[in-house]
Amino acid sequence: MALAEKVCAPCEGGTQPMDNQEIQASLEELNNASEEARQNPWQVTEDGKAITKEYKLKDFVAAVDLTNQIKDVAEAEGHHPDLGVYYGKVAIKITTHAIGGLSENDFILA
């Protein structure tokens, strides 16, 4: 089943973070899901514990509007990213804090 068809499942401490092979496979699927994703791909942080992406927008209002859309998806999934809202930019960082690394939920949310 494709990531876009899945929903986040509760993740508890004790669950192992994804290994590098799983991360790379999920990242490839995520970044090939749309033309937008190919043009502005998600990146894995240097420590391999999160994925990040920045959206460049026309102004602050557009940045807040995108943040509100992200909020709606995050609330529906019960999985919440770290967000930076700037004039004309939104920075997103997703990780599963409970396990100290990446889980499938992070890629589903992305």
Backbone as a chain_set.jsonl record, in Angstrom:
{"seq": "MALAEKVCAPCEGGTQPMDNQEIQASLEELNNASEEARQNPWQVTEDGKAITKEYKLKDFVAAVDLTNQIKDVAEAEGHHPDLGVYYGKVAIKITTHAIGGLSENDFILA", "coords": {"N": [[0.839, -1.172, 0.0], [0.557, 2.218, -0.818], [2.242, 5.082, 0.612], [0.608, 7.39, 0.638], [-1.898, 6.337, 0.897], [-2.1, 5.397, 3.423], [-2.645, 5.685, 7.012], [-1.549, 7.33, 9.99], [-0.336, 5.373, 12.69], [-0.572, 4.701, 16.196], [2.482, 5.175, 17.923], [4.762, 3.823, 20.06], [7.169, 4.165, 22.738], [10.037, 2.07, 22.641], [9.592, 0.947, 20.212], [11.488, 0.374, 17.345], [13.449, 2.758, 15.555], [13.31, 3.479, 12.013], [15.558, 1.794, 9.786], [18.441, 2.696, 7.757], [18.057, 1.711, 5.126], [15.258, 1.364, 5.0], [14.489, 4.005, 5.413], [15.567, 5.281, 3.124], [14.109, 3.99, 1.067], [11.474, 4.801, 1.684], [11.772, 7.562, 1.498], [12.385, 7.836, -1.207], [9.96, 6.948, -2.368], [8.228, 8.929, -1.361], [9.33, 11.289, -2.464], [8.918, 10.853, -5.146], [6.261, 11.007, -5.519], [4.86, 13.143, -6.605], [4.981, 15.878, -8.974], [5.598, 18.268, -7.709], [6.905, 17.299, -5.422], [9.153, 16.169, -6.608], [10.397, 18.444, -7.568], [10.854, 19.902, -5.244], [12.197, 18.308, -3.027], [11.864, 16.181, -0.074], [14.24, 15.99, 2.576], [16.632, 14.042, 4.377], [17.738, 14.573, 7.657], [21.097, 15.291, 8.77], [21.787, 13.643, 10.934], [20.074, 11.56, 10.518], [17.638, 11.3, 11.797], [15.315, 12.666, 11.28], [13.08, 14.16, 8.837], [13.081, 16.838, 6.502], [11.758, 19.839, 4.997], [11.368, 22.752, 2.993], [9.081, 25.275, 2.122], [8.739, 27.784, -0.195], [7.056, 30.79, -0.322], [4.731, 33.424, -1.327], [4.314, 35.453, 0.583], [3.853, 36.456, 4.073], [1.188, 35.88, 4.842], [0.494, 33.811, 3.09], [2.269, 31.903, 4.04], [1.272, 31.461, 6.619], [-1.26, 30.489, 5.935], [-0.544, 28.042, 4.661], [0.599, 26.796, 6.879], [-1.661, 26.479, 8.485], [-3.067, 24.61, 6.932], [-1.326, 22.443, 7.144], [-1.543, 22.028, 9.881], [-4.185, 21.054, 10.057], [-4.0, 18.553, 8.74], [-2.073, 17.313, 10.364], [-3.398, 17.203, 12.841], [-5.544, 15.507, 12.159], [-4.141, 13.167, 11.663], [-2.938, 12.743, 14.082], [-0.272, 13.202, 14.557], [2.472, 15.236, 14.824], [4.323, 17.796, 13.286], [7.392, 19.725, 13.595], [7.34, 23.152, 13.096], [8.445, 26.004, 11.297], [7.61, 29.274, 10.804], [7.858, 31.851, 8.554], [8.334, 35.037, 6.937], [7.181, 34.492, 3.867], [8.022, 31.826, 3.837], [7.873, 28.423, 4.906], [9.161, 26.142, 7.109], [9.539, 22.713, 7.62], [9.881, 20.068, 9.883], [10.0, 16.703, 10.52], [9.725, 14.076, 12.788], [9.708, 11.13, 14.853], [9.283, 11.592, 17.989], [8.922, 9.907, 20.211], [10.386, 7.621, 19.693], [12.838, 8.5, 19.065], [13.703, 8.897, 16.43], [13.114, 8.156, 12.944], [9.933, 7.028, 11.802], [7.464, 5.074, 10.03], [5.183, 6.637, 10.188], [6.113, 9.258, 9.975], [6.703, 9.589, 7.276], [4.222, 9.073, 6.179], [2.766, 11.27, 7.169], [4.203, 13.33, 5.927]], "CA": [[0.0, 0.0, 0.0], [1.336, 3.453, -0.94], [2.215, 5.96, 1.782], [-0.527, 8.309, 0.545], [-3.124, 5.61, 1.227], [-2.008, 4.946, 4.815], [-2.854, 6.637, 8.095], [-0.605, 7.143, 11.084], [-0.709, 4.463, 13.766], [0.129, 5.075, 17.428], [3.852, 4.679, 18.02], [5.153, 3.873, 21.457], [8.571, 3.931, 23.054], [10.377, 0.659, 22.489], [9.574, 0.682, 18.779], [12.766, 0.734, 16.751], [13.408, 3.674, 14.409], [13.603, 2.881, 10.713], [16.978, 1.731, 9.434], [18.778, 3.519, 6.602], [17.447, 1.151, 3.923], [13.83, 1.697, 5.06], [14.39, 5.457, 5.24], [15.818, 5.615, 1.722], [12.983, 3.51, 0.26], [10.326, 5.669, 1.953], [12.096, 8.881, 0.956], [12.243, 7.746, -2.659], [8.527, 6.925, -2.674], [7.686, 10.247, -1.03], [9.812, 12.303, -3.4], [8.443, 10.543, -6.492], [4.798, 10.979, -5.468], [4.265, 14.228, -7.387], [5.934, 16.781, -9.607], [6.043, 19.206, -6.664], [7.876, 16.597, -4.577], [10.397, 16.019, -7.374], [11.012, 19.771, -7.674], [11.193, 20.364, -3.892], [12.158, 17.039, -2.292], [12.16, 16.029, 1.343], [15.625, 15.636, 2.861], [16.895, 13.432, 5.683], [18.724, 15.352, 8.406], [22.429, 14.69, 8.825], [21.816, 12.571, 11.935], [19.168, 10.499, 10.081], [16.533, 11.148, 12.749], [14.167, 13.481, 10.884], [13.02, 14.619, 7.459], [12.806, 18.269, 6.458], [11.41, 20.441, 3.718], [10.981, 24.153, 3.056], [8.221, 25.804, 1.065], [8.891, 29.219, -0.422], [5.741, 31.327, -0.626], [4.792, 34.828, -1.748], [4.329, 36.395, 1.7], [3.574, 35.891, 5.389], [-0.171, 35.333, 4.863], [0.554, 32.508, 2.417], [2.974, 30.998, 4.955], [0.331, 31.101, 7.687], [-2.289, 29.636, 5.323], [0.014, 26.699, 4.52], [0.742, 26.259, 8.236], [-2.988, 26.033, 8.917], [-3.371, 23.366, 6.218], [-0.506, 21.404, 7.774], [-2.168, 21.784, 11.187], [-5.372, 20.213, 9.873], [-3.548, 17.19, 8.433], [-1.394, 16.79, 11.555], [-4.424, 16.877, 13.833], [-6.28, 14.335, 11.683], [-3.258, 12.002, 11.781], [-2.44, 12.601, 15.44], [1.196, 13.198, 14.46], [2.681, 16.67, 14.694], [5.667, 18.215, 12.887], [7.928, 21.003, 14.058], [7.151, 24.115, 12.014], [8.982, 27.357, 11.369], [6.83, 30.13, 9.918], [8.613, 33.056, 8.268], [7.786, 35.792, 5.823], [7.408, 33.833, 2.593], [8.638, 30.505, 3.936], [7.512, 27.507, 5.986], [10.113, 25.042, 7.269], [8.902, 21.576, 8.285], [10.754, 18.999, 10.35], [9.161, 15.625, 11.035], [10.388, 12.953, 13.439], [8.878, 10.491, 15.877], [9.999, 11.875, 19.232], [8.807, 8.785, 21.151], [11.392, 6.584, 19.414], [14.111, 9.158, 18.798], [14.115, 8.723, 15.039], [12.058, 8.119, 11.928], [9.007, 5.911, 11.686], [6.63, 5.178, 8.839], [4.258, 7.75, 10.397], [6.718, 10.507, 9.498], [6.57, 9.624, 5.821], [2.784, 9.193, 5.913], [2.406, 12.661, 7.408], [4.829, 14.167, 4.883]], "C": [[0.893, 1.246, 0.0], [1.213, 4.299, 0.322], [0.983, 6.859, 1.789], [-1.848, 7.654, 0.922], [-3.17, 5.17, 2.689], [-2.363, 6.068, 5.773], [-1.853, 6.323, 9.2], [-1.194, 6.218, 12.144], [0.025, 4.904, 15.026], [1.499, 4.411, 17.498], [4.304, 4.873, 19.458], [6.659, 3.705, 21.599], [8.845, 2.438, 23.012], [10.332, 0.218, 21.043], [10.905, 1.157, 18.217], [12.577, 1.745, 15.623], [13.722, 2.908, 13.125], [15.111, 2.821, 10.502], [17.197, 2.508, 8.137], [18.12, 3.019, 5.314], [15.953, 1.489, 3.874], [13.621, 3.195, 4.829], [14.548, 5.823, 3.771], [14.674, 5.174, 0.816], [11.757, 4.409, 0.447], [10.55, 7.06, 1.383], [11.938, 8.89, -0.566], [10.766, 7.733, -3.056], [7.908, 8.3, -2.469], [8.075, 11.284, -2.077], [9.435, 12.027, -4.851], [6.919, 10.575, -6.591], [4.14, 12.064, -6.314], [5.368, 15.06, -8.032], [6.47, 17.782, -8.579], [7.115, 18.559, -5.801], [9.203, 16.389, -5.306], [11.148, 17.348, -7.469], [11.528, 20.282, -6.324], [11.166, 19.148, -2.959], [12.374, 17.174, -0.79], [13.607, 15.581, 1.478], [15.698, 14.957, 4.231], [17.947, 14.293, 6.377], [20.038, 14.579, 8.492], [22.508, 13.535, 9.817], [20.871, 11.416, 11.602], [17.941, 10.315, 10.955], [15.287, 11.937, 12.387], [14.219, 13.724, 9.383], [12.593, 16.086, 7.474], [12.458, 18.713, 5.041], [11.066, 21.901, 3.961], [10.103, 24.493, 1.855], [8.454, 27.298, 0.984], [7.55, 29.731, -0.947], [5.836, 32.828, -0.887], [4.869, 35.815, -0.586], [3.964, 35.676, 3.005], [2.186, 35.25, 5.446], [-0.2, 33.955, 4.2], [1.25, 31.485, 3.306], [2.05, 30.544, 6.086], [-0.779, 30.208, 7.137], [-1.777, 28.209, 5.154], [0.158, 26.041, 5.891], [-0.601, 25.753, 8.76], [-3.417, 24.757, 8.198], [-2.589, 22.199, 6.819], [-1.099, 21.029, 9.123], [-3.358, 20.847, 11.061], [-4.991, 18.764, 9.599], [-2.912, 16.555, 9.664], [-2.395, 16.39, 12.63], [-5.199, 15.627, 13.433], [-5.452, 13.063, 11.848], [-2.78, 11.76, 13.211], [-0.92, 12.539, 15.499], [1.6, 14.612, 14.059], [4.126, 17.034, 14.363], [6.112, 19.449, 13.666], [7.845, 21.946, 12.858], [7.86, 25.424, 12.325], [8.233, 28.191, 10.352], [7.556, 31.463, 9.792], [7.893, 33.841, 7.179], [8.164, 35.058, 4.541], [8.036, 32.454, 2.669], [8.04, 29.731, 5.117], [8.537, 26.377, 5.967], [9.443, 23.946, 8.101], [9.979, 20.569, 8.666], [9.863, 17.939, 10.996], [10.044, 14.513, 11.586], [9.392, 12.308, 14.387], [9.644, 10.596, 17.188], [10.008, 10.673, 20.172], [9.867, 7.715, 20.922], [12.754, 7.179, 19.075], [14.616, 8.981, 17.38], [12.915, 8.708, 14.121], [11.236, 6.858, 12.004], [8.201, 6.087, 10.406], [5.649, 6.347, 8.975], [4.802, 9.063, 9.854], [6.55, 10.663, 7.995], [5.104, 9.696, 5.408], [2.354, 10.641, 6.075], [2.962, 13.58, 6.314], [4.052, 14.064, 3.58]], "O": [[1.873, 1.31, 0.742], [0.2, 4.24, 1.019], [0.377, 7.066, 2.84], [-2.816, 8.348, 1.234], [-4.178, 4.626, 3.14], [-2.382, 7.242, 5.404], [-1.374, 5.195, 9.324], [-2.385, 6.273, 12.451], [1.135, 5.428, 14.937], [1.651, 3.234, 17.171], [4.228, 5.977, 19.997], [7.332, 3.18, 20.713], [7.964, 1.634, 23.318], [10.961, -0.775, 20.677], [11.389, 2.229, 18.58], [11.653, 1.613, 14.821], [14.32, 1.833, 13.154], [15.849, 3.684, 10.976], [16.235, 2.93, 7.496], [17.674, 3.825, 4.498], [15.44, 1.862, 2.819], [12.69, 3.599, 4.133], [13.751, 6.591, 3.232], [14.304, 5.9, -0.107], [11.078, 4.74, -0.525], [9.626, 7.67, 0.845], [11.416, 9.848, -1.135], [10.37, 8.437, -3.986], [7.15, 8.776, -3.314], [7.236, 12.068, -2.522], [9.619, 12.894, -5.704], [6.352, 10.215, -7.622], [2.98, 11.922, -6.701], [6.54, 14.949, -7.672], [7.659, 18.102, -8.582], [8.122, 19.191, -5.48], [10.264, 16.428, -4.682], [12.378, 17.377, -7.452], [12.52, 21.008, -6.27], [10.22, 18.978, -2.19], [12.975, 18.133, -0.306], [14.137, 14.884, 0.613], [14.916, 15.268, 5.129], [18.932, 14.696, 5.758], [20.072, 13.362, 8.306], [23.215, 12.556, 9.574], [20.856, 10.407, 12.307], [17.269, 9.286, 10.87], [14.295, 11.884, 13.114], [15.25, 13.526, 8.74], [11.841, 16.517, 8.348], [12.804, 18.071, 4.05], [10.532, 22.25, 5.014], [10.353, 24.055, 0.732], [8.372, 27.998, 1.993], [6.985, 29.177, -1.89], [6.891, 33.432, -0.694], [5.427, 36.901, -0.74], [3.791, 34.457, 3.034], [2.027, 34.184, 6.04], [-0.85, 33.038, 4.702], [0.86, 30.318, 3.322], [2.053, 29.372, 6.461], [-1.196, 29.263, 7.808], [-2.494, 27.259, 5.467], [-0.131, 24.854, 6.042], [-0.661, 24.708, 9.408], [-4.069, 23.905, 8.802], [-3.124, 21.103, 6.983], [-1.155, 19.85, 9.474], [-3.519, 19.939, 11.876], [-5.59, 17.848, 10.161], [-3.179, 15.394, 9.976], [-2.244, 15.343, 13.26], [-5.483, 14.778, 14.278], [-5.999, 12.0, 12.139], [-2.269, 10.682, 13.517], [-0.35, 11.902, 16.384], [1.114, 15.129, 13.053], [5.049, 16.631, 15.071], [5.306, 20.121, 14.309], [8.23, 21.585, 11.746], [7.872, 25.889, 13.465], [8.216, 27.86, 9.166], [7.836, 32.125, 10.791], [6.944, 33.343, 6.573], [9.338, 35.009, 4.174], [8.538, 31.954, 1.662], [7.745, 30.296, 6.17], [8.751, 25.737, 4.938], [8.856, 24.218, 9.148], [10.87, 20.26, 7.875], [9.078, 18.234, 11.897], [10.988, 14.068, 10.932], [8.347, 12.886, 14.686], [10.538, 9.797, 17.465], [11.0, 10.442, 20.862], [10.214, 6.979, 21.846], [13.712, 6.447, 18.827], [15.824, 8.922, 17.151], [11.836, 9.186, 14.474], [11.755, 5.766, 12.236], [8.258, 7.141, 9.773], [5.317, 6.984, 7.976], [4.048, 9.885, 9.334], [6.284, 11.762, 7.507], [4.778, 10.314, 4.394], [1.655, 11.184, 5.218], [2.278, 14.488, 5.842], [4.423, 14.694, 2.589]]}, "num_chains": 1, "name": "protein.A"}
